[in-house]
Amino acid sequence: MKILLIEDNEKLAKNIESFLTDKGYSVEIAYDGDSGLDLALEKNYSCILLDIILPGLNGFELSEFLRKEEINSPILMLTALEDVDNKIKGFGAGADDYLSKPFDLRELLARIKALIRRNQLVKAEDLRVGKLTLNSRKREVFFDKKVLKLSVKEFSILELFMKNPEIAFTRERIYEILWDNITNQKSNIIDVYVLYLRRKLKAVGCEDYIETIPGTGYRLKYKENEDCKE
């Protein structure tokens, strides 16, 4: 898998490159924002590691520009700017995750793997299952032209199910894909979010799609020519 690292600290960049190369990744480095932008627009990367304070374009500007150009590679921001305002600004510019310096290279690897796993799920701008439609880029969900207002996690769970209809997901697998911190896997948080999601689907007339698989977890169950109850 190919990683683009945009980082002006040469020593840090080389350390990251060496570590990830040992783990089987191919790494290309850009030491300023303009060069990083050129590479990101020219090639496809499994993940982009992006510093914020850079010569030329800064990380916020670069991330925002890439998203406007519909470059959908996951972006992980690496920065010493760890205050909440900068994190919010980074996510608003299109970043998928945020890792504050200094960091452990093992945590960096774990976050890269998590972002790539998410991005490797079947990609589609509009997902349709019966009368249920989800637009990943606009983060919109409709059932028979009725809008569903979902939280971030509710949307992510529904998106996961709609990208993989009829596939059963264990609670542990849902945690692994959608949560960065998986230390609380024994909690019932997945069940709670699925309950909320079912209630919102039912409110617009769709109540049969999410099926509980006893002893396993959940799946989106849909057969052609069948639809939600109305």
PyMOL commands that set and color helices and strands:
alter all, ss='L'
color gray80, all
select helices_A, chain A and resi 10-22+33-42+59-68+84-92+105-120+152-163+171-178+189-203
alter helices_A, ss='H'
color red, helices_A
select strands_A, chain A and resi 2-6+26-30+47-51+75-79+97-100+126-129+132-135+140-143+146-148+169-170+210-213+217-220
alter strands_A, ss='S'
color yellow, strands_A
deselect
rebuild
show_as cartoon
